[in-house]
Amino acid sequence: MDTKRILAELRTERDRLDKAILALEAFNSTGRRKAGPAPRATSSRRGRMSAAARRKLSRLLKQRWAQGKMKPKAA
């Protein structure tokens, strides 16, 4: 058996496990994040739009429709 090859495989496996451990720690942490890969952004982490912002956006989109900028494309 080639001990160098075995050691290389074990090191790559260790690195893979370290990354998995860091990802789980970052996912489960409630305080400061530990160094490691950034967790995925989910919809639960996104900010919510206030009622005033929704009204403003609605007003602006209605204006765009009225100006003809958002006409549906003909097929």
Buried (B, 14 or more C-beta within 10 A) or exposed (E): EEEEEEEEEEEEEEEEEEEEEBBEEBEEEEEEEEEBEEEEEEEEEEEEEEEEEEEEEEEEEEEEEEEEEEEEEEE
